[in-house]
């Protein structure tokens, strides 16, 4: 799979292009990507995706933007799994936001990318002021495939619904909306080694965004290994400057530093709490670890 951070200087081979933010890669996104691959095969086109970084809401309203469900690398991994051949990551900035709907269709989609078929959700809007709609693609001669919304239990599957489920600690609903367990991936980096001092060494996962869709203590799997994790700011320990994802792998002593790992969230144990001292924190970590052990024991 090829990833482009800039639009190509010369037109590509004819493309079938899916456009969207794809935050969370839920069932609706998956239906769109599945249809993309089918259309590309039927019409002998190259399956491609256009997405945006940062998310447009983060550009327009950075203080009120929704929590990120996945980072760019996670999206790219999912695109590749589906069989996408080209991904165009458009830098969403002032210049890009000012492009009119007509210029976006003519100068970018037609002249730069040689797009033949376009696949979007039925509520997709584009161009300056979100003036363009799916009808504009069709009236401008594009082969438009507009997918209707995907529903679960009579309600639309959306990134907003996934965020709400995660905020409520409903990992079962989250799994249904995503078709898989919710996960966060990142590189294991060196930390302050406080977990080791407390008797529970942790893998510290680098977080690319400071506003996750969930926080708290969870039973998780780190690359398939039974673990317990804390995602938060460690309120008991003073001086922690930012959000941390710390994972204690059960019955494991190997070195994970430098590895890019995937953490699957399986079961919420409790909210993050501030304790009166480190001894109280240590006691709760021991209890959390036992809760995680019992959870995984029941799954076997």
C-alpha positions in Angstrom: 0.0 0.0 0.0 1.3 3.5 -0.9 0.7 6.4 1.4 0.9 9.9 0.0 1.3 13.0 2.2 1.0 15.3 -0.9 -1.1 15.1 -4.0 0.8 13.6 -6.9 2.3 15.9 -9.6 0.8 13.7 -12.4 -2.5 11.9 -12.5 -2.7 8.4 -11.1 -4.1 5.4 -12.9 -8.0 5.6 -12.7 -9.1 5.4 -9.1 -12.1 4.3 -7.1 -11.8 6.6 -4.2 -13.5 6.4 -0.7 -13.4 9.7 1.2 -13.8 10.3 4.9 -12.3 10.7 8.3 -12.6 7.0 9.2 -12.2 7.7 12.9 -12.6 4.4 14.8 -13.0 2.3 11.7 -16.5 1.1 12.8 -19.0 -1.1 10.9 -20.1 1.8 8.7 -16.5 2.5 7.7 -15.9 -1.2 7.1 -19.0 -1.4 4.8 -17.7 1.5 2.8 -14.2 0.0 2.4 -15.7 -3.4 1.5 -17.8 -1.8 -1.2 -14.7 0.2 -2.4 -12.8 -3.0 -3.0 -15.8 -4.6 -4.9 -16.3 -1.5 -7.1 -12.6 -1.3 -7.9 -12.4 -5.0 -8.9 -15.6 -4.8 -11.0 -14.5 -1.6 -12.9 -10.8 -2.5 -13.0 -9.8 0.6 -11.0 -7.2 1.1 -8.2 -8.9 1.1 -4.8 -7.8 4.3 -2.9 -8.8 6.3 0.2 -8.6 10.0 1.0 -8.5 10.9 4.6 -7.6 14.0 6.6 -5.0 14.9 9.3 -5.8 16.5 11.6 -9.5 15.7 11.8 -11.4 18.8 10.4 -13.1 19.4 13.8 -9.6 19.6 15.4 -8.8 22.3 13.0 -11.9 24.4 13.3 -12.7 23.9 17.0 -9.6 22.5 18.7 -10.8 23.1 22.2 -14.2 21.4 21.6 -13.1 18.6 19.2 -14.3 15.1 19.8 -11.9 12.6 21.4 -9.8 10.6 18.9 -10.8 6.9 18.5 -7.7 6.0 16.6 -4.5 7.5 15.3 -3.3 7.7 11.7 -1.1 4.6 11.9 -4.1 2.6 13.2 -6.2 3.8 10.3 -3.5 3.0 7.8 -3.2 -0.6 9.2 -6.9 -1.1 8.7 -6.9 0.3 5.2 -4.1 -2.2 4.3 -6.1 -5.1 5.8 -9.0 -4.3 3.5 -6.8 -4.2 0.4 -6.6 -0.5 -0.2 -3.7 0.2 -2.6 -3.3 4.0 -2.2 -4.0 6.4 0.7 -3.9 10.2 0.3 -3.5 11.8 3.7 -4.6 15.5 3.1 -3.2 18.0 5.6 -6.3 19.8 6.8 -5.2 23.4 7.2 -6.5 26.9 6.3 -5.6 26.5 2.7 -7.3 23.1 2.3 -10.4 24.3 4.2 -10.8 27.2 1.7 -11.0 25.0 -1.4 -14.4 25.3 -3.0 -16.5 22.3 -3.7 -16.1 22.8 -7.4 -12.4 23.2 -7.3 -12.1 20.1 -5.1 -13.9 18.0 -7.7 -12.2 19.4 -10.7 -8.7 20.3 -9.6 -8.1 17.6 -7.0 -10.3 14.6 -7.8 -10.4 14.8 -11.6 -7.1 16.5 -12.6 -4.7 15.4 -9.8 -6.1 12.0 -8.9 -8.0 10.8 -12.0 -10.9 9.6 -9.9 -13.6 7.7 -11.8 -15.8 6.3 -8.9 -16.4 8.0 -5.6 -17.6 6.2 -2.5 -18.9 8.3 0.5 -21.6 8.1 3.1 -25.0 9.4 2.2 -24.5 12.5 4.5 -21.1 13.4 3.2 -20.4 17.1 2.7 -17.2 18.8 1.4 -15.6 22.0 0.2 -15.4 25.4 1.8 -18.3 25.9 4.2 -19.3 22.2 3.6 -21.2 23.5 0.6 -20.8 20.4 -1.5 -23.0 17.3 -1.2 -23.2 13.9 -2.7 -25.5 15.2 -5.4 -22.7 17.5 -6.7 -20.5 14.5 -7.4 -23.2 12.9 -9.6 -24.1 16.2 -11.4 -20.4 16.7 -12.2 -20.1 13.4 -14.0 -18.6 11.1 -11.3 -19.7 7.6 -10.8 -21.1 8.0 -7.3 -21.7 5.2 -4.9 -23.4 6.6 -1.8 -23.8 4.1 1.0 -26.7 4.3 3.3 -26.1 4.3 7.0 -25.4 1.1 8.9 -27.6 0.4 11.9 -27.2 -1.7 15.0 -30.3 -2.3 17.2 -32.2 0.3 15.2 -29.7 3.1 15.8 -27.0 4.4 13.4 -23.5 3.1 13.8 -21.2 6.2 14.1 -18.0 7.4 15.7 -20.1 9.5 18.1 -21.9 6.4 19.3 -18.6 4.5 19.7 -17.3 7.4 21.9 -20.4 7.4 24.0 -20.1 3.6 24.6 -16.5 4.0 25.6 -17.2 6.9 27.9 -19.9 4.7 29.6 -17.4 1.8 30.0 -19.7 -0.3 27.7 -17.0 -2.4 26.0 -19.5 -5.0 24.8 -21.5 -2.4 22.8 -18.2 -0.9 21.6 -17.1 -4.3 20.3 -20.5 -4.7 18.4 -20.1 -1.2 16.8 -16.5 -1.9 15.8 -16.7 -5.6 15.0 -13.7 -6.1 17.2 -12.4 -5.1 20.6 -11.4 -1.4 21.0 -7.6 -1.0 20.9 -4.9 1.5 21.2 -1.5 1.0 19.6 1.8 2.7 20.3 5.5 2.3 21.0 6.7 1.1 24.4 8.9 3.9 25.9 10.9 4.4 29.0 9.0 5.9 32.0 9.8 6.8 35.5 9.9 3.1 36.6 7.4 3.9 39.4 5.4 0.7 38.6 8.5 -1.4 39.1 9.1 0.3 42.4 5.6 -0.6 43.5 6.1 -4.2 42.5 4.1 -4.0 39.3 6.4 -3.2 36.3 4.6 -1.6 33.4 5.0 -1.1 29.7 4.5 2.6 29.0 2.7 3.1 25.7 3.4 6.4 23.9 0.0 8.2 23.4 -0.1 10.3 20.2 -3.2 12.2 21.3 -4.0 13.8 24.7 -7.7 13.2 24.6 -8.6 9.5 24.5 -12.2 8.3 24.3 -11.8 6.3 27.6 -9.9 6.4 30.8 -9.6 4.2 33.9 -8.4 0.8 34.8 -9.0 -2.2 32.5 -8.3 -5.8 31.9 -6.5 -5.7 28.5 -4.5 -7.9 26.2 -1.2 -6.5 25.0 -0.4 -8.3 21.8 -2.5 -11.2 23.1 -1.0 -11.3 26.6 -3.3 -11.1 29.6 -2.7 -7.7 31.2 -4.1 -4.9 33.4 -3.8 -1.3 32.3 -4.3 2.2 33.6 -5.1 5.0 31.2 -5.1 8.4 32.8 -2.9 11.0 34.6 -2.0 9.1 37.7 -3.5 11.6 40.2 -1.9 10.0 43.3 1.6 10.7 41.9 2.6 14.3 41.7 4.4 15.8 38.7 3.0 13.6 35.9 2.9 16.0 33.0 0.5 14.2 30.6 -1.7 11.3 29.9 -0.2 7.8 30.2 -1.2 4.3 29.2 0.6 1.9 31.5 0.2 -1.8 31.0 1.3 -4.5 33.5 1.5 -7.8 31.7 0.6 -10.7 34.0 3.3 -13.3 34.6 5.7 -11.8 32.1 9.3 -10.6 32.6 10.7 -9.9 29.1 11.8 -6.5 27.7 9.2 -4.7 25.6 11.0 -1.4 25.1 11.0 -0.1 21.6 8.2 -2.5 20.4 5.1 -1.2 18.7 2.2 -3.0 20.5 -1.6 -3.2 20.4 -3.6 -3.0 23.6 -7.1 -4.4 23.4 -9.6 -3.2 26.1 -11.5 -6.2 27.3 -13.2 -5.3 30.6 -13.4 -2.1 32.7 -12.4 -2.6 36.3 -12.8 0.9 37.8 -12.4 4.6 37.2 -9.0 6.2 37.9 -8.8 7.4 41.5 -6.6 9.5 43.7 -5.3 7.6 46.8 -4.0 9.1 50.1 -0.6 7.5 49.7 1.5 5.1 47.7 0.7 2.2 50.0 -3.0 2.6 49.3 -2.3 2.9 45.6 -0.2 -0.3 45.7 -3.0 -2.2 47.5 -5.5 -1.1 44.8 -3.1 -2.1 42.0 -2.8 -5.5 43.6 -6.6 -5.8 43.7 -6.9 -4.6 40.1 -4.4 -7.3 39.0 -6.4 -10.0 40.8 -9.7 -8.8 39.2 -8.0 -9.0 35.8 -6.7 -12.5 36.6 -10.2 -13.6 37.5 -11.7 -12.0 34.4 -9.3 -13.9 32.1 -9.8 -17.1 34.0 -13.5 -16.9 33.3 -12.8 -16.4 29.6 -10.7 -19.5 29.3 
